[in-house]
Amino acid sequence: MKKLPYLLVLPMLMIGCVGSKPVETVYVSPAPAFDEDSAYVYVAEQCQFGPRVMNSAAHDSCGEYIARQFKRFGATVYDQYADATLYDGTPVRMRNIIASYNPDASARILISGHWDSRPWADNDPDEEKHHTPIDGANDGGSSVGILLEIARQLQLQADSGKVKVGVDLICWDAEDSGESGGLKESSWCLGSQYWSGVRHIDGYTARYGINLDMVGGNNTVFYREQISMAYAPSIVDKVWAAAHRIGYGKYFSYDDKGGGITDDHVQVNRGGIPCIDVIGTDTQDGGFPATWHTVNDNIKNINRETLKAVGQTMLEVIWTEQ
């Protein structure tokens, strides 16, 4: 069964003769429909490897899976390997995975998210579980699930000519092994730290970047993160306008409640590319989602509607970039 184009009916007043009734027009998005069920499967498949903790077999196997999926979806894939040291002195081998579409295009945008998972459930209510590694379904897995579905759609639409720019989908490694409490900022986001100084292609740049983090949880809203507003306010406006244009305004809030977050977008900005963070906040309690850095960050707590809201917004941004 062929899917219909992604349509959204929005009321819009048209200026006409005196006494004429308002006419509803139809906004037809140029983007294809994002398949949230497909993205959900990609999240689940990552979790099946087990916690994607640095230096583990599960981590390495999942990295192979991600790269293989991108290749399956027609991307030019770059593997960026590098050695790093965690804050506690543990040496790790990192792998940033970059999937490029329209690789010869000079005008490019990047969308990213981390693929590793937290080695410790140090925010779990049960202190006995604080040394238990987590599945990272939302915190890491949801971002990659969306990136893989974007890749699939880029392949399906490759011959349409509608995507005018190059698109790079970047999966950062070693984001989530930082010091508990966030006291040492440099202990986080090691993969993007490395990439900001050593690109996967010499001289690589992009118009802007969008980093995704915790984008598949329940009771989730996205506020305008303050580091994003400081470095790239026009990109925040672009993404939030796209979400509202296609009907996902309840997820992308204009309320000024977003704080500043240490995340991979900070390193991209330091590398000279304006980049924003789309990061989930709990609508009920505020702050990070309730499953953050707990053993409950598993596939049971992934929400398809949240995946859809973020994924469809990303496709809208890509397909309307000139």
N, C-alpha and C positions, 0 to 999 in steps of 0.2 A: 504494500500500500504506500503510495507516494504521499508525503506530507505536504499540506498546503503551505504557502508562504506565511511568514509570521506577520499577522495583522493585528492592529490595535485600533479600536474605535475610540476617538476622543472628541468630546463636544467642542466645537469651535464656532464662534459667531462670525457670520459673513455679512459684510456691508452690502445692502441692496436697496430696493425701493422702500420708501416710507411705508410703514405698516406691514412689511414682510416679516415672516417668522424666521427665527434663527434656524440655520441649516447645519445639520451635523455633517462633518466631513470625516473621512477615514484617513488616518495616518498609516501609511504602508511602509513599514521598516524595510530597508534593503537587506537586512540581515536574515539569515536562515533561523529556524527555530532551534534553540538550545535544548538538547535532550537531557533532562535531569535524571532520568532513569539510567541512561548510559553513564553519566558522571558518577552516579551512586555506585554503579558496578566497579568503576575504576578505583573509587575509594575503598570499597570492600576488598578488592583484589590486592591492594597495597597492604591492608591490615592482615590478610591471610599469611603474609610472610612472617608475621610477628613484629614486635617493636623494632623500628628501624634505627637502632642505636649504633653509634659510630663504632667501627672495628668489629661488627658482628656479621655473621653469615646472613642473617635476615636483611640487614642493611645492604649488603653487597648484592644479594639476589634481587631485591626490590629495585636497586639501581639498574640492573640488567633489564628487568621488566619495563621500567619507564622508558629507557632508551629504545628498547625493541618496539614498544608501542608507537613512539614517535616515528620511528623508521617505517613502521607499518602504515602510518598515516601520511607518508610521503615527505617528511621533513628531511632537511639536511641537518644531521645531528653532530654536534661537537661535544666531546667529553673533555672536561678540564679537570685534570687530576692535580692535587697539590698536597703537600704535607703541612700539618699544623699541630699546635700543642694546646690542649685544653687548659683551663685556668689552674687545674690541680696538677699539671705537669704530664698528663697522659698524652702521648703522641698519637695522632690520628691521620688517616689517609682520606682526604676529601675528594668528592666527585661532583662538580657542577655539571648539569646536563642541559645543553642548549639546543633547542629545536628551531630551525630557521625556515621561514617560508618567504618566497620571492627573494632568494638570497642575493640576487644581483641589484636589487632596488637600493638606491642611495638613501631615500627617505624611509626611516624605520621607526617602529615603536616596539617596546618590550613589555611583556606581561610576565610576572614572576611569582614564585612562592617556594617555600622550603619543603624538602621531601624527607628530611630526617625526623626522628621523634625523640621526645624527652627521655633521658635515661632514668629519671627518677620522678615518682608521683609525689613531689615535695609539697604540693598544695592539697593533697587528699585529706579529708576530715579524719581519716584513720591514720594516726602517726605510724602505726606498724607497717603501713604500705609506702612510706616516704622513700624507700629505697627500691621500689618496684618500678621497672620500666613500663612505659605506657604505649598503647597502640597508636596514639596520635591520629585518630580518624579525622577529627576536626582540625587539630593543631598540626598542620602539615598535609595530611592526606586529602582534605577537602580542596585545598588549593591545587594540588596536582591533579585531582579528579577533574576539576574544571579546565585546567590547561590541556589535559588529554582530550576532552570533548571539544574544546576549541580547535585542537589539531585535527580531529576527525572532520569537523565542519569545514575547515580550510581545505582539506583534501577533497571533500565532496564538491566544493564550490570552486575548485581550482581553475576550471575552464570558463567560469562565468565572466571573468574580467572585472568583477565588482570591487575586489580588494585592490586598492591603488598603491598601497605601501608595503614595505617589507615588515614582517611580523616575527619577532623572536620570543619564544616561550622558554623561560629560564627556570630551572629547578635548582634552588640553592641547597647546598649541603652544610652541615655543621652549624645550623642556626640555633638549635635548641639545647645545647650542652653548656650553657652559661652558668655562672655562679648563682646559687639560690639567693633570692632577694634582689637580684639585679644590681648589686653594689658595684660591680666592675663591668662597665658597658662593653669594654673591648673583649670580654670573654664570650660575647654573643655574636651571632651572624658571621662566623669565620669564613664561610664560603663566599659571601658577597663582599667581605673585606678583601679577600684575595682578588676577586674579579675586578673590583674597583681600581686596583693597581695594575693588574695583568689581565687584559681582556682575552677572550677566546679567539679573537681576530685582531691583529695589530691595527690600531687606529679606529676600532669600532666605536660608533656612537649611535645615538637614537634621538629622535625629537623629544621623547619623554618615556617614562616608565610607570607602570601600575603594579604595585606589589599586593598580593592577596594573602591573607592570613586569617585562619579560623572563620571560613566563609561557608560553613555547612551546618552550623549548629541550630538547635531549637531556640526559640525566643530571642532571635538575633536582630540587632539593628546596627547600622553603620553610620557613625558620626564623622564629621570632618576632623581628621586627626591634625593636631596642631603643628607638627613638624612639616607635614604635607602642605599646610596652609602657609607656612613660612617660606618654603622652598619653591612650591609649584601650585599657587592658588588657582591659576587658570586651568590646570589639569584637573584639580578637584572640581571646579565648576563644570568642566566638560563631562566628567564621569557622572556627577550628580544630575546634571541636566539630561543626560542620556537615560538614566534610570527613571527619572520622572516622566520623560517623554513617552516611554513605553509601559508606564503603569506600575513601576516598582518604587514609588515615592515613600511608601510606608517602611521600606527597608533602608533607604538612603535618606537620612534625616538631615535637615538644615539646622536643627537645634545645636547651639554651640556648647555641646557637652563633651566633645572629644578632647582628651588630653594628648600629650606628646608621648610617643611610644618608641622605645629602642627596637628597631626592626630592620629588615634588609633594605628598605627604602632609604634609610639614613646613609648606608654605604654607597648606594647608587648615586645619591645626591652629592656625596663627597667626591665621587668620581667624575662629576661634571655633567651628569644627565639629570634633569629635573624629574623627580619620581615621587609618587604619592603612595600612601598605605590605605588599603581597604581592609579594615580589621574589625572583627565582630565584637560587639558589646552586648551584654545581657540586658534585655528590655525590662526585666523585673527587678533585678538587684543592682544594675549598673556594673561597671568594671568588666573584666573578661568573662566569657561564658562560664557557667557553673562547672563544666567538665574540665576546665583548664588545669593542666598538670595534675590530673587525677586519673585513677584507674578507670573512671567512667568515660574517658575520652575514647569511645569505641564506636563501632559501626551502628550499634543500637540507637545512638544519640545523634545520628546524621539526619538532617531534614532536607528532603528533596526540594521543597519550595524555596528554601534559602539558596541551595545550589542553583536553582533556576533563576532566581532574581539576580544573582551575581553573574552567572554565566551569560544570561541573555543581555545584560548590560554590557559585558565585555564584547560580545559580538556586535552590538549596536555601535560601540565606539570604533571597533575595527572597520566595520562596513561603511561608516560615515566619514572616516578619515580621508582627506583629500591629499 
